[in-house]
Amino acid sequence: MAVLRIGFYGTSIQKQTNMTVILPQDVERAAPYAVLYLLHGLSDDDTMWTRRTSLERYVAGLPLMVVMPDTGRGFYTNARQGPAYEDHITKDVIRFVDRFFATIPERRGRVIGGLSMGGYGAMKLALKHPDQFCSVVSHSSVFDIAGILKDSERQEELSRIFGTDPAENDNDVFRLAERVERKLLPVIRFDCGTEDSLIGHSRAFHRHLDGLGIAHQYEEFPGGHDWAYWDTHIQEALRFHATALGI
């Protein structure tokens, strides 16, 4: 496989930043290729999926690009006070990738996923911009943003991003699920480890989607909030995305 680290200027965040990209090789299907946008967690950067998992090996043979952008601690959100990381993904990153690589530049050729903060970001972006992604997979996600805003240790940092109410700016995945246009709804999967302190977030979101009648896959597995868990379950995510993409 070919792995690139690209430095580029993010217009929406007004700074130089990076993305790591895995390009398909030795596949029968020629370009253009579908793209998985794979998002990192709070303490990570664009390199962590390739450094801490066998992702490169898992995508070998798939006609699929994997794009992993660096978004700092921004929660994939246009901050009340700070960078516009939602726009950075949906505008800067996607436009850059579609401009310089042989992609399928349409919803049918884009999927999104992530872990922890990135799991929240993937679900939020998929529900808020369903015209851009045809499937979403989230692992070990921070879905209850209103709840974590009450965390005294991170309240100052998070309130600069979300304000006092994440629903005000369409950053609450529970509210977004209520409002999403059903005919554009991406196929949804999420999972969490039974020893993960965030499992309550996933269980609550699962109940919420059930109550709304929104079809989805939700699974719990043994494991915690760690790379051993994510290395295992990114493999299921890839199979899920491949089905949605028809590859």
Backbone torsions as a table, in degrees:
resi	resn	phi	psi	omega
1	MET	NA	156.4	174.7
2	ALA	-103.5	127.1	178.4
3	VAL	-119.8	124.7	-178.0
4	LEU	-118.2	146.1	166.5
5	ARG	-117.5	120.6	-171.0
6	ILE	-113.0	127.7	170.5
7	GLY	-96.8	132.4	-178.6
8	PHE	-153.4	168.2	-179.2
9	TYR	-94.9	124.6	176.9
10	GLY	-93.2	105.2	-176.3
11	THR	-59.0	-41.2	-175.8
12	SER	-68.3	-28.2	179.8
13	ILE	-105.0	-3.9	174.4
14	GLN	56.5	45.6	176.6
15	LYS	-161.0	160.9	172.0
16	GLN	-70.4	142.8	-178.9
17	THR	-150.9	-173.6	-175.2
18	ASN	-136.0	158.3	167.2
19	MET	-142.4	145.5	172.3
20	THR	-103.6	135.4	-175.0
21	VAL	-129.9	130.6	170.6
22	ILE	-102.7	124.6	178.9
23	LEU	-103.2	140.1	-179.8
24	PRO	-71.8	143.5	173.3
25	GLN	-137.5	157.2	175.7
26	ASP	56.9	42.3	176.0
27	VAL	-114.5	150.0	-177.4
28	GLU	-73.3	-34.3	-177.2
29	ARG	-81.9	128.8	179.7
30	ALA	-80.1	165.0	174.8
31	ALA	-59.7	155.9	10.5
32	PRO	-78.5	157.9	-175.9
33	TYR	-115.3	151.7	169.5
34	ALA	-72.6	161.9	-177.0
35	VAL	-130.5	131.4	168.6
36	LEU	-100.4	119.7	172.4
37	TYR	-92.2	114.3	-171.0
38	LEU	-116.0	118.4	-167.9
39	LEU	-102.2	145.1	-175.4
40	HIS	-92.8	171.9	179.3
41	GLY	-89.4	-178.7	-170.2
42	LEU	-58.6	-42.5	-174.1
43	SER	-97.2	9.9	-172.2
44	ASP	-108.1	-175.9	173.6
45	ASP	-140.7	-168.7	-173.7
46	ASP	-68.2	-15.2	-176.9
47	THR	-90.0	-12.3	-164.8
48	MET	-70.0	-35.3	178.3
49	TRP	-60.9	-38.7	-179.9
50	THR	-80.8	-26.1	-179.6
51	ARG	-79.9	-33.1	-170.1
52	ARG	-110.4	-4.8	175.8
53	THR	-130.4	173.9	175.3
54	SER	-97.5	37.3	-176.8
55	LEU	-53.5	-44.0	-178.7
56	GLU	-57.7	-40.4	178.3
57	ARG	-70.6	-37.4	-177.1
58	TYR	-67.6	-29.8	-179.0
59	VAL	-93.1	-1.9	179.0
60	ALA	-57.3	131.0	179.7
61	GLY	90.1	-10.7	177.9
62	LEU	-90.5	138.8	175.0
63	PRO	-80.4	64.9	-170.7
64	LEU	-141.6	127.0	168.4
65	MET	-85.5	147.5	172.7
66	VAL	-120.7	124.2	-178.7
67	VAL	-116.2	122.8	-177.4
68	MET	-121.1	97.8	-178.3
69	PRO	-83.3	155.5	173.9
70	ASP	-95.8	125.0	-179.0
71	THR	-129.9	23.1	177.8
72	GLY	55.1	-140.0	179.6
73	ARG	-106.0	35.3	-168.5
74	GLY	-88.3	-2.0	177.9
75	PHE	56.4	24.9	173.8
76	TYR	54.3	40.6	-170.9
77	THR	-134.0	145.4	170.7
78	ASN	-77.1	101.5	-170.6
79	ALA	-64.3	147.2	172.5
80	ARG	-62.3	-39.3	176.9
81	GLN	-133.9	94.2	-178.8
82	GLY	144.7	-166.4	-172.7
83	PRO	-68.4	154.9	-179.9
84	ALA	-95.8	80.0	-174.5
85	TYR	-77.9	-21.7	173.0
86	GLU	-66.2	-48.9	176.9
87	ASP	-62.2	-34.1	179.8
88	HIS	-59.1	-43.6	178.9
89	ILE	-72.5	-53.0	-170.7
90	THR	-74.4	-17.3	179.8
91	LYS	-117.1	-65.9	-173.6
92	ASP	-61.3	-55.5	-171.8
93	VAL	-67.9	-50.5	-177.6
94	ILE	-62.9	-41.9	179.9
95	ARG	-65.7	-39.8	177.8
96	PHE	-61.4	-48.0	-177.8
97	VAL	-63.2	-44.8	-179.8
98	ASP	-67.9	-27.4	-179.7
99	ARG	-76.1	-40.0	-169.8
100	PHE	-105.1	-6.3	179.3
101	PHE	-126.6	159.5	-179.1
102	ALA	-84.2	82.6	-177.0
103	THR	-105.9	170.1	165.8
104	ILE	-92.9	99.6	-168.3
105	PRO	-83.6	49.6	-177.6
106	GLU	-142.3	166.0	178.3
107	ARG	-52.4	-41.7	-175.7
108	ARG	-65.0	-14.6	-179.1
109	GLY	-111.7	12.9	-179.6
110	ARG	-127.9	135.8	173.1
111	VAL	-134.6	163.6	-174.8
112	ILE	-143.3	146.3	179.0
113	GLY	-156.8	173.5	178.3
114	GLY	176.3	175.7	-179.6
115	LEU	-125.8	144.1	175.1
116	SER	55.6	-116.8	174.8
117	MET	-55.4	-39.0	178.7
118	GLY	-70.3	-27.1	174.3
119	GLY	-66.9	-42.0	172.7
120	TYR	-60.8	-48.3	-178.1
121	GLY	-59.4	-42.9	-179.9
122	ALA	-62.1	-46.4	-178.7
123	MET	-66.6	-42.2	-179.9
124	LYS	-62.3	-47.5	-177.7
125	LEU	-66.4	-36.3	179.1
126	ALA	-66.9	-38.5	-179.0
127	LEU	-80.4	-30.4	-178.4
128	LYS	-85.1	-27.1	-179.9
129	HIS	-128.3	59.1	-175.4
130	PRO	-67.1	-13.1	175.1
131	ASP	-75.3	-7.3	-176.6
132	GLN	-106.5	-20.6	-173.7
133	PHE	-134.5	138.9	-179.6
134	CYS	-99.8	-11.3	173.5
135	SER	-153.3	157.3	179.6
136	VAL	-142.4	137.9	173.1
137	VAL	-132.2	126.9	179.0
138	SER	-121.0	139.2	177.8
139	HIS	-117.7	133.2	168.1
140	SER	51.8	50.4	-164.0
141	SER	-88.2	151.9	171.3
142	VAL	-90.8	82.1	-176.8
143	PHE	-85.5	-32.6	-174.6
144	ASP	-88.8	78.4	-178.7
145	ILE	-66.4	-39.3	178.3
146	ALA	-59.0	-37.1	179.3
147	GLY	-68.4	-44.4	-177.2
148	ILE	-74.0	-17.9	174.5
149	LEU	-64.4	-18.4	178.1
150	LYS	-85.9	-4.6	179.1
151	ASP	-72.1	111.4	-172.9
152	SER	-62.3	-29.2	-177.8
153	GLU	-70.2	-28.6	-176.4
154	ARG	-119.6	7.3	-173.6
155	GLN	-60.7	-42.7	-178.3
156	GLU	-63.8	-46.5	179.9
157	GLU	-62.4	-47.3	-174.9
158	LEU	-72.8	-32.8	179.4
159	SER	-68.1	-27.2	174.7
160	ARG	-67.3	-28.7	179.3
161	ILE	-84.0	-51.1	-169.8
162	PHE	-101.6	-11.4	-169.5
163	GLY	74.1	-151.9	-179.1
164	THR	-94.6	-16.0	-176.8
165	ASP	-141.5	108.1	-177.9
166	PRO	-63.5	-20.9	-179.8
167	ALA	-70.8	-22.2	-176.3
168	GLU	-60.8	-36.2	-176.8
169	ASN	-113.9	29.9	178.5
170	ASP	55.8	46.1	176.9
171	ASN	-112.3	6.7	-179.9
172	ASP	-99.4	115.4	-175.8
173	VAL	-66.2	-27.7	177.8
174	PHE	-65.6	-45.4	178.3
175	ARG	-69.3	-39.4	179.3
176	LEU	-62.3	-37.6	177.7
177	ALA	-62.8	-32.9	178.1
178	GLU	-69.7	-30.2	-172.2
179	ARG	-100.7	-14.5	-172.4
180	VAL	-60.9	142.0	178.0
181	GLU	-71.3	115.6	-170.2
182	ARG	-62.2	-32.2	-177.4
183	LYS	-72.2	-15.5	176.9
184	LEU	-105.2	3.2	-173.5
185	LEU	-58.1	124.0	174.4
186	PRO	-70.3	158.2	173.2
187	VAL	-72.7	140.5	-166.8
188	ILE	-122.5	134.8	171.2
189	ARG	-141.3	140.4	170.1
190	PHE	-151.0	156.7	-176.5
191	ASP	-147.3	166.1	177.9
192	CYS	-157.8	151.2	176.7
193	GLY	-78.6	143.4	-177.6
194	THR	-69.4	-18.4	176.5
195	GLU	-100.0	10.8	-179.1
196	ASP	-85.2	132.7	180.0
197	SER	-65.9	-15.4	-179.7
198	LEU	-93.3	7.2	-173.6
199	ILE	-63.1	-27.8	177.1
200	GLY	-61.1	-32.4	177.7
201	HIS	-62.8	-46.5	-177.7
202	SER	-68.4	-40.9	179.0
203	ARG	-63.1	-40.2	179.0
204	ALA	-66.3	-40.5	-179.8
205	PHE	-69.3	-37.8	175.4
206	HIS	-58.8	-47.3	178.4
207	ARG	-62.2	-38.6	-178.9
208	HIS	-64.6	-46.0	179.0
209	LEU	-64.8	-39.1	175.3
210	ASP	-58.8	-44.4	-179.9
211	GLY	-63.9	-29.5	178.4
212	LEU	-86.0	-7.1	-177.1
213	GLY	72.3	27.0	179.6
214	ILE	-93.0	119.3	179.8
215	ALA	-64.5	138.9	178.8
216	HIS	-166.1	163.3	171.8
217	GLN	-107.8	127.0	174.4
218	TYR	-131.1	131.4	179.4
219	GLU	-138.1	148.7	172.5
220	GLU	-116.9	141.0	-178.8
221	PHE	-134.8	157.7	171.9
222	PRO	-59.4	140.2	177.1
223	GLY	139.7	167.4	-178.7
224	GLY	-114.7	-158.4	-177.9
225	HIS	-94.5	75.3	-171.4
226	ASP	-154.0	169.9	-174.3
227	TRP	-71.0	-25.8	175.7
228	ALA	-61.2	-41.6	177.9
229	TYR	-65.5	-49.2	-174.5
230	TRP	-68.9	-34.3	177.3
231	ASP	-62.9	-36.1	178.1
232	THR	-70.6	-47.7	-167.4
233	HIS	-90.6	-8.9	169.7
234	ILE	-66.2	-25.2	178.4
235	GLN	-66.0	-40.6	176.0
236	GLU	-67.0	-37.8	178.2
237	ALA	-60.9	-42.5	179.8
238	LEU	-62.9	-39.4	177.3
239	ARG	-65.3	-39.8	178.5
240	PHE	-62.7	-48.5	178.6
241	HIS	-62.4	-41.1	-179.1
242	ALA	-60.0	-39.3	177.0
243	THR	-63.9	-45.3	-179.5
244	ALA	-62.6	-35.4	-179.2
245	LEU	-84.6	-11.4	-177.6
246	GLY	70.6	34.0	178.7
247	ILE	-116.2	NA	NA
